Amino acid sequence: MAYETIRSEMRGRVGLITFNRPKAMNALSHLMMKEVCKAAEDFDADGRIGAIVLTGSDKAFAAGADVKEMADYAYSEAFLDDVWSGWERLTRVRKPLIAAVGGYALGGGCEVALMCDILIAAENAKFGQPEITLGILPGMGGTQRLARSIGKAKTMDLVLTGRMMDAKEAENCGIVSRIVETANLLEEALRIAEKVSDFSLPAVLAAKEAVSEAFETPLAAGLRHERRLFHATFATDDQKEGMAAFVQKRSPQFKNH
Ligand code: CO8
């Protein structure tokens, strides 16, 4: 399918989505939201794909929602259309989403990266929630996902001052999984996605579901859910294969059932 604001392609068992609005620092327009979510949902439904990588350019992952597009919004339009909530579709994708962030990940760009499951940052990555400088506040989870991941003190600092943090600070406070050399960002992200794609898909989906649950439920309910998912893996052929391969000292051949 041809897209205007992104590129979407298969790299082996990995679905690769690249934000492609270079003249606007990959600002997230409404069309881009629809295209990114559609591409991610298509990969989610495609049995050949095991994981999805989202990336931008070496200058910008995405510099936020498109300010020019929303500058003249009236309250009633913003409220009634509820357009930005469409990005939440990404959080319903069941396959692992890996954000490969180079350059700026600001505002909505940072929030989209935070919706992903693994965040790989290039050395030149910069994260921030600069909405306060525009007379608004984060509107797509910045105050909530950041607070849950990095705590109140850092979140307040970022949200109230609008300052940026570099890749090292973002890794230290726990939103970045790994930092890689800027020139190797995509290669590393694809390598990680390919590795995840080689595992049993039912186990991968269950693992993602269980970890995601930790952000939404009390501990006892999360532990119970994890145990049920764990028990369920014993109904799969892949569990038999994975353990047989370990015992026989060979590589497993998972069949995704
Ligand atoms: N929206 C629209 N255009 C943008 C955006 C943006 N967010 N960011 C950059 N651009 C455009 C610039 O206007 C410029 O266009 P032009 O050449 O036509 O003037 C072009 O990209 C290049 O940008 P700069 O010349 O500014 O490049 P610099 O290298 O000097 O600076 C920065 C790069 C620091 C990234 C700077 O562009 C900047 O500060 N951008 C705005 C960052 C920002 O405030 N982001 C938050 C936006 S609000 C938001 O995300 C709310 C989220 C609510 C939920 C919505 C979810 C999608």
Residues whose N, C-alpha, C, O or C-beta is under 5 A from the ligand:
A	BS01	CO8	K23 A24 M25 A27 L28 A63 G64 A65 D66 V67 K68 W84 Y104 L106 G107 G108 P130 E131 P138 G139 M140
